C-alpha cells in the first residue's frame, strides 16, 4: 500500500570487514570439534541499528552507495572457489611441520608475545572461540585481546578439509578469512599462539564466543566470564514459542504470529476443530462477498451447491458472534461430535467452493437476491473481523501447516486443508512419538516475481532482566523456486528453507535469483521499484522489531538469565501482501555457514558488529554498534529507557543513567490502524 506520509529514510553507513580460531579448558571433555560438518541446524542471528537522526537521507545515500558497491567481494559463481582456497591455505598453514621450516621466534618476539599476554590477563582481555569463527578472533585481537587457543585442539579437522571437495566449505560454521598471509607469516602466528597458550592454559577466559551450548562446561564457568549463550530459552522450539505466545493467539496485538495449536489433550483437539470450522465459515463468507464484488454470478437454478448452505453459515456465524460478545468460553457450542453429519456435509460443499471456480448456489438469480445475500454476508464478515484478528492471513482454503517439533530446515513439514487427515496426523502428544505443531498457513504472502519469500532476521539479546534486544539491519531473503499457488501444495512453492530449495534451483522461476536468495538491500530496491519505498522503514522492520521484543517480554517468566551473557538468534518472518511481517519461528543456532554467497558476504560483517555491541558498547555507550540497533518501545518513558540502556547491557543489576544513542522506537499500532481496509456501507439486517 502506498504511504502518503512525508518520510525521511534514515540509514546507517555499512562497514565492511572480515575476520582466526580456538581452545580452552572451560570446555566439556567431549567438545572436540574436529568434524565441523555442522549438523546443528543453524539459522539466524540479529542486531539492531540505531537511527542516526542527524544525517539526512541524501547524504547517507551517497555514503552508502560507495560502501555498498565495495562491500561484496563474493558472488554465486566464485564464492565457493574463493572460500575454499582460503580454507585450504589455512589448513596447510596449521598442518605445517614447524621444525622442518627451521622457524623460531626470536627473543624480542617472545618477550613481546609474553608481555602482551600478561597485559591481557591484567586487563581481563582473554578470549576463547569454541568453534570456527575466525572473524571473531581477528576482531578481538584488533582490540588488544589475546586468544586462549589450545594448539592441539583445532576448530576444524584440517586433514578432512584438505581431502574434501570444494563445496564442503559450505559446512564450516562461518566463512573462512580471505587473508593475504603467506606460509612464513602463518608459521609465526602459530608460534605466537603456542607461546600464549603456555601462559594462558590454566587461566580463565574473560570472553567466550560459542554457538553450541553443549561445548560449555557450565559448572566450572566463572561468573565473571562473558559468554555468547543463554542457559534457557523456551521460545527457540516450535512448541515452546507457541506455548509462550498462547495468550496472544486470539488477541488483537502488535505481535504478528500465526495462531498455533499444540495438541496435548482432548480440549486442545476440540479447540483446534473449533478454530478450523470457524475459519471455514468465515472463508465461505469471503468467497460469497468477493465473488459478488467481482460481478461473478453465484446463483443459478441448476447450481451444484444448496442455497440453504448460506443460511446455515449465517446462523453459525451469528452463534459465534454471540458467543464472543457474551464471553462464553464453552467449547461445545458447535456440538461437533453430536452433529458430525451436518458438519461433514458443510465441509463437502465448502470444499467445492474453494476448488471449483464455477461453483454456484442452486437458486434462480435475481438482483434483489444478490443484494440481500451480499449485504448480510458483508455485514457478518465485518463483524467477525473484530473477533478474528488474523482473518486477513486466513485466505479462503483453510490450509494449515503441520510441523514436527523436533525437526528443522523444512524436514517433515506437511500442508493440509483436510480436517480428518490433520486429526489423524496429530494424535495427542506422547514422548514415544514425534509431536507436531499445527499453525495457520498464511495464504496471502508477499510475492516477488510471483514467488513466495520469507526473511531471516538476526537479533542479539544482551539482557533478559530487563529485556535488551538489538535488531540487525541486514539479513537475507529466501525464495521459493516456483510460482505461488494455493491450488498446488508442492514444497518448492510453499517452503523456503535453503536446504530444501537447493533441490529445485535448476527448475526455478527464471526471475528468481540463482541461489534463491537476496540480501535486504536487494529486497528494499525491489520495493522501491514497485512504488513501495516506505514500507520497509514504516512497516516491515518496525513490525519485526516489535514482534521480537514482545516474544522476549513474554518469555521472561520462563527464562533463566545469567549475567554476562548474550546470544545471537535467527528469526524467520513471512511478509503478507499488505507488508505486515508475521513471526514464524526463532532459532537459537543461526545458520552462519556460507551456504550461499549472500550469507558468505553478510556473516563476517555480522560477527564484527556483534563484537561492537558486546565489547565496544559495553565499555562505551557512545561506541559505534555497526548495523545493530537497540529496540526501545515508544511507550517507555525516558527514565525507563535510560535504565535499560545502562553502561553494562549484560548485567541485570546495572544502574545509573547512560548517555545512550537515540533509541529505535515504534508506534506500530498506529501504522496498522492506518492500513485497515475501508469498510463498505452495508445494511445491518435484523437478527
Order of alpha helices (4+ residues) and beta strands (2+ residues): alpha-alpha-alpha-alpha-beta-alpha-beta-alpha-alpha-beta-beta-alpha-beta-alpha-beta-alpha-alpha-beta-alpha-alpha-beta-beta-alpha-beta-beta-beta-beta-alpha-alpha-beta-alpha-alpha-beta-beta-alpha-beta-alpha-alpha
